Amino acid sequence: MKPLPIVVLISGRGSNLQAIIDAADPLVDIKAVISNRPDAKGLASAQAANIVTKVIDHRQFADRETFDEALQKRIDNYQPSLVVLAGFMRILSDKFVAHYRGRLLNIHPSLLPKFKGLHTHERALAEGVKEHGASVHFVTEALDAGPVILQAKVPVLPTDDVDTLAARVLKEEHRIYPQVIHWFAEGRLQLRGDKFFLDGQAK
Ligand code: GRF
């Protein structure tokens, strides 16, 4: 089987990118890593793995639409079958999302639909939930609301602070994101309308 060409979008640390690189999945070919921030640490991880990197700084564009157009154009140069958001901290326009419908994944540090948006660990602690985690989902037009493909749950301990909880969740992120990408590369995952299918079964 020919490996699946993917492009990974990052904005910062890039630990999920590193997990995808470390998975060294023979079915996955990371064609490029694109960051909207020139100082994203993840760029160095990509370079260390001999992956092409590109910065498209959103601050150099007048508005979201022109940035998204430039990003889309650059991504499409690499002809990916899958675009992976890995800590990419920009809201994407509906036009962009529609263009990659069914081949755009995100990881979110909460058990969606709980705690969409930012500061998920703080909010989980403030609410006193007993369980927290991470979700990999297809991206659709509504923020953090696309169909969830795989979740990992972790306990919230009485002694937790934001850092300990975030670390426990992150460890799970690093496990489930490469797993979902592998399923996609195997051709087992599909988005139809607003539902996702695994092995042809609606979930
Ligand atoms: C992760 O917690 C991810 O779920 C969220 O942003 C963070 C990115 O971390 N979307 P990293 O850059 O992959 O280390």
py3Dmol code that shows the C-alpha trace and the ligand (Angstrom):
import py3Dmol

protein = """\
ATOM      1  CA  MET A   1       0.000   0.000   0.000  1.00  0.00           C
ATOM      2  CA  LYS A   2       1.283   3.500  -0.862  1.00  0.00           C
ATOM      3  CA  PRO A   3       1.711   5.560   2.325  1.00  0.00           C
ATOM      4  CA  LEU A   4      -0.872   8.254   2.956  1.00  0.00           C
ATOM      5  CA  PRO A   5       0.489  11.746   2.230  1.00  0.00           C
ATOM      6  CA  ILE A   6      -0.325  14.027   5.157  1.00  0.00           C
ATOM      7  CA  VAL A   7       0.374  17.623   6.139  1.00  0.00           C
ATOM      8  CA  VAL A   8       0.535  18.577   9.819  1.00  0.00           C
ATOM      9  CA  LEU A   9      -0.350  22.086  11.018  1.00  0.00           C
ATOM     10  CA  ILE A  10       1.118  23.354  14.293  1.00  0.00           C
ATOM     11  CA  SER A  11       1.397  26.565  16.285  1.00  0.00           C
ATOM     12  CA  GLY A  12       3.631  25.670  19.196  1.00  0.00           C
ATOM     13  CA  ARG A  13       5.333  22.921  21.158  1.00  0.00           C
ATOM     14  CA  GLY A  14       4.558  20.149  18.698  1.00  0.00           C
ATOM     15  CA  SER A  15       4.467  17.204  21.075  1.00  0.00           C
ATOM     16  CA  ASN A  16       1.601  15.636  19.147  1.00  0.00           C
ATOM     17  CA  LEU A  17       3.589  16.107  15.963  1.00  0.00           C
ATOM     18  CA  GLN A  18       6.502  14.382  17.700  1.00  0.00           C
ATOM     19  CA  ALA A  19       4.236  11.484  18.675  1.00  0.00           C
ATOM     20  CA  ILE A  20       3.129  11.135  15.051  1.00  0.00           C
ATOM     21  CA  ILE A  21       6.768  11.196  13.906  1.00  0.00           C
ATOM     22  CA  ASP A  22       7.777   8.691  16.599  1.00  0.00           C
ATOM     23  CA  ALA A  23       4.978   6.336  15.592  1.00  0.00           C
ATOM     24  CA  ALA A  24       6.922   5.923  12.330  1.00  0.00           C
ATOM     25  CA  ASP A  25       3.811   4.490  10.730  1.00  0.00           C
ATOM     26  CA  PRO A  26       4.765   2.884   7.407  1.00  0.00           C
ATOM     27  CA  LEU A  27       1.304   3.809   6.096  1.00  0.00           C
ATOM     28  CA  VAL A  28       1.884   7.519   6.763  1.00  0.00           C
ATOM     29  CA  ASP A  29       4.114   9.948   4.881  1.00  0.00           C
ATOM     30  CA  ILE A  30       4.440  13.392   6.475  1.00  0.00           C
ATOM     31  CA  LYS A  31       4.947  15.620   3.440  1.00  0.00           C
ATOM     32  CA  ALA A  32       5.245  18.878   5.366  1.00  0.00           C
ATOM     33  CA  VAL A  33       4.735  20.630   8.681  1.00  0.00           C
ATOM     34  CA  ILE A  34       3.298  24.123   8.475  1.00  0.00           C
ATOM     35  CA  SER A  35       3.237  26.593  11.352  1.00  0.00           C
ATOM     36  CA  ASN A  36       1.478  29.939  11.595  1.00  0.00           C
ATOM     37  CA  ARG A  37       4.115  30.971  14.149  1.00  0.00           C
ATOM     38  CA  PRO A  38       7.793  31.353  13.221  1.00  0.00           C
ATOM     39  CA  ASP A  39       8.841  30.489  16.798  1.00  0.00           C
ATOM     40  CA  ALA A  40       6.876  27.234  17.068  1.00  0.00           C
ATOM     41  CA  LYS A  41       9.113  24.677  18.799  1.00  0.00           C
ATOM     42  CA  GLY A  42       7.611  21.883  16.734  1.00  0.00           C
ATOM     43  CA  LEU A  43       9.365  23.201  13.616  1.00  0.00           C
ATOM     44  CA  ALA A  44      12.677  21.978  15.044  1.00  0.00           C
ATOM     45  CA  SER A  45      11.210  18.513  15.687  1.00  0.00           C
ATOM     46  CA  ALA A  46      10.107  18.334  12.071  1.00  0.00           C
ATOM     47  CA  GLN A  47      13.495  19.485  10.795  1.00  0.00           C
ATOM     48  CA  ALA A  48      15.251  16.942  12.999  1.00  0.00           C
ATOM     49  CA  ALA A  49      13.154  14.277  11.274  1.00  0.00           C
ATOM     50  CA  ASN A  50      14.039  15.682   7.839  1.00  0.00           C
ATOM     51  CA  ILE A  51      10.494  16.841   7.183  1.00  0.00           C
ATOM     52  CA  VAL A  52       9.881  19.919   5.054  1.00  0.00           C
ATOM     53  CA  THR A  53       8.733  22.889   7.140  1.00  0.00           C
ATOM     54  CA  LYS A  54       7.013  26.086   6.178  1.00  0.00           C
ATOM     55  CA  VAL A  55       5.925  29.144   8.164  1.00  0.00           C
ATOM     56  CA  ILE A  56       2.900  31.114   7.096  1.00  0.00           C
ATOM     57  CA  ASP A  57       2.661  33.902   9.634  1.00  0.00           C
ATOM     58  CA  HIS A  58      -0.967  34.897  10.099  1.00  0.00           C
ATOM     59  CA  ARG A  59       0.110  38.359  11.271  1.00  0.00           C
ATOM     60  CA  GLN A  60       1.217  39.149   7.739  1.00  0.00           C
ATOM     61  CA  PHE A  61      -2.297  38.816   6.350  1.00  0.00           C
ATOM     62  CA  ALA A  62      -5.045  41.383   6.446  1.00  0.00           C
ATOM     63  CA  ASP A  63      -7.760  38.992   7.561  1.00  0.00           C
ATOM     64  CA  ARG A  64      -8.646  35.386   8.248  1.00  0.00           C
ATOM     65  CA  GLU A  65      -9.822  34.712   4.697  1.00  0.00           C
ATOM     66  CA  THR A  66      -6.599  35.768   2.992  1.00  0.00           C
ATOM     67  CA  PHE A  67      -4.510  33.843   5.524  1.00  0.00           C
ATOM     68  CA  ASP A  68      -6.631  30.728   5.047  1.00  0.00           C
ATOM     69  CA  GLU A  69      -6.363  31.046   1.271  1.00  0.00           C
ATOM     70  CA  ALA A  70      -2.566  31.232   1.441  1.00  0.00           C
ATOM     71  CA  LEU A  71      -2.486  28.304   3.860  1.00  0.00           C
ATOM     72  CA  GLN A  72      -4.743  26.231   1.642  1.00  0.00           C
ATOM     73  CA  LYS A  73      -2.661  26.961  -1.413  1.00  0.00           C
ATOM     74  CA  ARG A  74       0.511  25.895   0.372  1.00  0.00           C
ATOM     75  CA  ILE A  75      -1.053  22.746   1.793  1.00  0.00           C
ATOM     76  CA  ASP A  76      -2.398  21.765  -1.608  1.00  0.00           C
ATOM     77  CA  ASN A  77       1.090  21.998  -3.092  1.00  0.00           C
ATOM     78  CA  TYR A  78       1.836  18.838  -1.119  1.00  0.00           C
ATOM     79  CA  GLN A  79      -1.356  17.103  -2.312  1.00  0.00           C
ATOM     80  CA  PRO A  80      -2.181  15.557   1.057  1.00  0.00           C
ATOM     81  CA  SER A  81      -4.919  13.005   1.525  1.00  0.00           C
ATOM     82  CA  LEU A  82      -5.173  14.090   5.148  1.00  0.00           C
ATOM     83  CA  VAL A  83      -4.536  17.350   6.994  1.00  0.00           C
ATOM     84  CA  VAL A  84      -3.763  16.977  10.695  1.00  0.00           C
ATOM     85  CA  LEU A  85      -4.237  19.847  13.133  1.00  0.00           C
ATOM     86  CA  ALA A  86      -1.810  19.291  16.004  1.00  0.00           C
ATOM     87  CA  GLY A  87      -2.054  22.223  18.371  1.00  0.00           C
ATOM     88  CA  PHE A  88      -2.898  24.582  15.532  1.00  0.00           C
ATOM     89  CA  MET A  89      -4.297  27.574  17.404  1.00  0.00           C
ATOM     90  CA  ARG A  90      -6.256  29.328  14.674  1.00  0.00           C
ATOM     91  CA  ILE A  91      -9.933  29.181  13.945  1.00  0.00           C
ATOM     92  CA  LEU A  92     -10.343  28.140  10.332  1.00  0.00           C
ATOM     93  CA  SER A  93     -12.864  29.716   7.975  1.00  0.00           C
ATOM     94  CA  ASP A  94     -15.838  27.685   6.759  1.00  0.00           C
ATOM     95  CA  LYS A  95     -14.445  27.813   3.234  1.00  0.00           C
ATOM     96  CA  PHE A  96     -11.171  26.221   4.331  1.00  0.00           C
ATOM     97  CA  VAL A  97     -12.942  23.552   6.376  1.00  0.00           C
ATOM     98  CA  ALA A  98     -15.295  22.747   3.493  1.00  0.00           C
ATOM     99  CA  HIS A  99     -12.338  22.337   1.135  1.00  0.00           C
ATOM    100  CA  TYR A 100     -10.828  19.627   3.385  1.00  0.00           C
ATOM    101  CA  ARG A 101     -14.092  18.072   4.521  1.00  0.00           C
ATOM    102  CA  GLY A 102     -13.544  14.439   5.439  1.00  0.00           C
ATOM    103  CA  ARG A 103      -9.770  14.771   5.414  1.00  0.00           C
ATOM    104  CA  LEU A 104      -9.201  17.217   8.264  1.00  0.00           C
ATOM    105  CA  LEU A 105      -8.573  15.960  11.817  1.00  0.00           C
ATOM    106  CA  ASN A 106      -8.087  17.752  15.115  1.00  0.00           C
ATOM    107  CA  ILE A 107      -7.177  16.745  18.635  1.00  0.00           C
ATOM    108  CA  HIS A 108      -8.832  18.534  21.501  1.00  0.00           C
ATOM    109  CA  PRO A 109      -7.818  18.242  25.161  1.00  0.00           C
ATOM    110  CA  SER A 110     -11.213  17.385  26.643  1.00  0.00           C
ATOM    111  CA  LEU A 111     -13.907  14.761  26.448  1.00  0.00           C
ATOM    112  CA  LEU A 112     -15.962  16.521  23.792  1.00  0.00           C
ATOM    113  CA  PRO A 113     -18.678  17.763  23.793  1.00  0.00           C
ATOM    114  CA  LYS A 114     -17.501  18.944  27.204  1.00  0.00           C
ATOM    115  CA  PHE A 115     -15.154  21.935  27.351  1.00  0.00           C
ATOM    116  CA  LYS A 116     -14.973  23.146  23.780  1.00  0.00           C
ATOM    117  CA  GLY A 117     -12.558  26.021  23.209  1.00  0.00           C
ATOM    118  CA  LEU A 118      -9.607  27.051  25.362  1.00  0.00           C
ATOM    119  CA  HIS A 119      -8.382  26.364  28.927  1.00  0.00           C
ATOM    120  CA  THR A 120      -9.981  22.953  29.102  1.00  0.00           C
ATOM    121  CA  HIS A 121      -7.906  21.667  32.041  1.00  0.00           C
ATOM    122  CA  GLU A 122      -8.618  24.743  34.183  1.00  0.00           C
ATOM    123  CA  ARG A 123     -12.300  24.409  33.448  1.00  0.00           C
ATOM    124  CA  ALA A 124     -12.344  20.676  34.191  1.00  0.00           C
ATOM    125  CA  LEU A 125     -10.716  21.337  37.585  1.00  0.00           C
ATOM    126  CA  ALA A 126     -13.033  24.259  38.331  1.00  0.00           C
ATOM    127  CA  GLU A 127     -16.071  22.152  37.582  1.00  0.00           C
ATOM    128  CA  GLY A 128     -14.782  19.292  39.700  1.00  0.00           C
ATOM    129  CA  VAL A 129     -15.292  16.562  37.094  1.00  0.00           C
ATOM    130  CA  LYS A 130     -14.014  13.119  38.042  1.00  0.00           C
ATOM    131  CA  GLU A 131     -13.010  12.236  34.509  1.00  0.00           C
ATOM    132  CA  HIS A 132     -11.276  14.217  31.806  1.00  0.00           C
ATOM    133  CA  GLY A 133      -9.408  13.369  28.622  1.00  0.00           C
ATOM    134  CA  ALA A 134      -8.848  14.048  24.955  1.00  0.00           C
ATOM    135  CA  SER A 135     -10.779  13.628  21.722  1.00  0.00           C
ATOM    136  CA  VAL A 136      -9.752  13.174  18.110  1.00  0.00           C
ATOM    137  CA  HIS A 137     -12.449  14.390  15.750  1.00  0.00           C
ATOM    138  CA  PHE A 138     -13.162  15.236  12.149  1.00  0.00           C
ATOM    139  CA  VAL A 139     -13.236  18.981  11.699  1.00  0.00           C
ATOM    140  CA  THR A 140     -16.520  20.438  10.510  1.00  0.00           C
ATOM    141  CA  GLU A 141     -17.634  24.048  10.356  1.00  0.00           C
ATOM    142  CA  ALA A 142     -18.750  24.285  14.013  1.00  0.00           C
ATOM    143  CA  LEU A 143     -15.793  24.792  16.392  1.00  0.00           C
ATOM    144  CA  ASP A 144     -14.738  21.603  18.218  1.00  0.00           C
ATOM    145  CA  ALA A 145     -18.055  20.008  17.271  1.00  0.00           C
ATOM    146  CA  GLY A 146     -17.193  17.616  14.441  1.00  0.00           C
ATOM    147  CA  PRO A 147     -17.828  13.912  14.989  1.00  0.00           C
ATOM    148  CA  VAL A 148     -15.581  12.383  17.625  1.00  0.00           C
ATOM    149  CA  ILE A 149     -13.605   9.391  16.354  1.00  0.00           C
ATOM    150  CA  LEU A 150     -11.690   8.326  19.454  1.00  0.00           C
ATOM    151  CA  GLN A 151     -11.467   9.518  23.039  1.00  0.00           C
ATOM    152  CA  ALA A 152      -9.122   8.681  25.885  1.00  0.00           C
ATOM    153  CA  LYS A 153     -10.286   9.130  29.462  1.00  0.00           C
ATOM    154  CA  VAL A 154      -8.139   9.867  32.479  1.00  0.00           C
ATOM    155  CA  PRO A 155      -9.114  10.241  36.122  1.00  0.00           C
ATOM    156  CA  VAL A 156      -8.993  13.656  37.770  1.00  0.00           C
ATOM    157  CA  LEU A 157      -7.235  13.254  41.116  1.00  0.00           C
ATOM    158  CA  PRO A 158      -7.914  15.377  44.187  1.00  0.00           C
ATOM    159  CA  THR A 159      -4.271  16.437  44.191  1.00  0.00           C
ATOM    160  CA  ASP A 160      -4.274  17.575  40.540  1.00  0.00           C
ATOM    161  CA  ASP A 161      -3.355  21.015  39.375  1.00  0.00           C
ATOM    162  CA  VAL A 162      -3.496  22.198  35.766  1.00  0.00           C
ATOM    163  CA  ASP A 163      -0.004  20.909  35.004  1.00  0.00           C
ATOM    164  CA  THR A 164      -0.435  17.393  36.391  1.00  0.00           C
ATOM    165  CA  LEU A 165      -3.815  17.009  34.740  1.00  0.00           C
ATOM    166  CA  ALA A 166      -2.577  18.396  31.410  1.00  0.00           C
ATOM    167  CA  ALA A 167       0.388  15.997  31.475  1.00  0.00           C
ATOM    168  CA  ARG A 168      -1.868  12.991  32.098  1.00  0.00           C
ATOM    169  CA  VAL A 169      -4.132  14.009  29.214  1.00  0.00           C
ATOM    170  CA  LEU A 170      -1.238  14.787  26.890  1.00  0.00           C
ATOM    171  CA  LYS A 171       0.183  11.304  27.346  1.00  0.00           C
ATOM    172  CA  GLU A 172      -3.108   9.915  26.069  1.00  0.00           C
ATOM    173  CA  GLU A 173      -3.188  12.388  23.176  1.00  0.00           C
ATOM    174  CA  HIS A 174       0.134  11.005  22.039  1.00  0.00           C
ATOM    175  CA  ARG A 175      -1.378   7.529  21.956  1.00  0.00           C
ATOM    176  CA  ILE A 176      -4.742   8.201  20.292  1.00  0.00           C
ATOM    177  CA  TYR A 177      -3.716  10.643  17.552  1.00  0.00           C
ATOM    178  CA  PRO A 178      -1.307   8.272  15.772  1.00  0.00           C
ATOM    179  CA  GLN A 179      -3.915   5.529  16.213  1.00  0.00           C
ATOM    180  CA  VAL A 180      -6.644   7.500  14.423  1.00  0.00           C
ATOM    181  CA  ILE A 181      -4.247   8.586  11.672  1.00  0.00           C
ATOM    182  CA  HIS A 182      -3.369   4.928  11.197  1.00  0.00           C
ATOM    183  CA  TRP A 183      -7.046   4.000  10.841  1.00  0.00           C
ATOM    184  CA  PHE A 184      -7.465   6.788   8.298  1.00  0.00           C
ATOM    185  CA  ALA A 185      -4.425   5.557   6.366  1.00  0.00           C
ATOM    186  CA  GLU A 186      -5.911   2.077   6.338  1.00  0.00           C
ATOM    187  CA  GLY A 187      -9.001   3.558   4.671  1.00  0.00           C
ATOM    188  CA  ARG A 188     -11.222   2.604   7.600  1.00  0.00           C
ATOM    189  CA  LEU A 189     -12.528   6.079   8.451  1.00  0.00           C
ATOM    190  CA  GLN A 190     -14.988   8.202   6.558  1.00  0.00           C
ATOM    191  CA  LEU A 191     -17.008  11.328   7.167  1.00  0.00           C
ATOM    192  CA  ARG A 192     -20.420  11.348   5.507  1.00  0.00           C
ATOM    193  CA  GLY A 193     -22.547  14.374   6.265  1.00  0.00           C
ATOM    194  CA  ASP A 194     -22.030  14.928   9.962  1.00  0.00           C
ATOM    195  CA  LYS A 195     -21.490  11.293  10.865  1.00  0.00           C
ATOM    196  CA  PHE A 196     -18.328   9.303  10.873  1.00  0.00           C
ATOM    197  CA  PHE A 197     -18.021   5.706   9.761  1.00  0.00           C
ATOM    198  CA  LEU A 198     -15.496   3.115  10.912  1.00  0.00           C
ATOM    199  CA  ASP A 199     -15.240   0.104   8.620  1.00  0.00           C
ATOM    200  CA  GLY A 200     -18.431   1.269   6.908  1.00  0.00           C
ATOM    201  CA  GLN A 201     -20.414   1.284  10.177  1.00  0.00           C
ATOM    202  CA  ALA A 202     -22.015   4.541  11.308  1.00  0.00           C
ATOM    203  CA  LYS A 203     -20.773   5.599  14.740  1.00  0.00           C
TER     204      LYS A 203
END
"""
ligand_1 = """\
14
GRF
C -2.692 19.754 22.821
O -3.154 19.682 24.142
C -3.827 19.627 21.842
O -4.852 18.806 22.297
C -4.330 21.037 21.740
O -3.187 21.838 21.808
C -2.141 21.144 22.491
C -0.992 21.073 21.552
O 0.155 20.512 22.125
N -5.121 21.186 20.539
P 1.388 20.132 21.221
O 1.782 21.379 20.443
O 0.996 19.008 20.313
O 2.469 19.747 22.190
"""
view = py3Dmol.view(width=600, height=400)
view.addModel(protein, "pdb")
view.setStyle({"model": 0}, {"cartoon": {"style": "trace"}})
view.addModel(ligand_1, "xyz")
view.setStyle({"model": 1}, {"stick": {}})
view.zoomTo()
view.show()
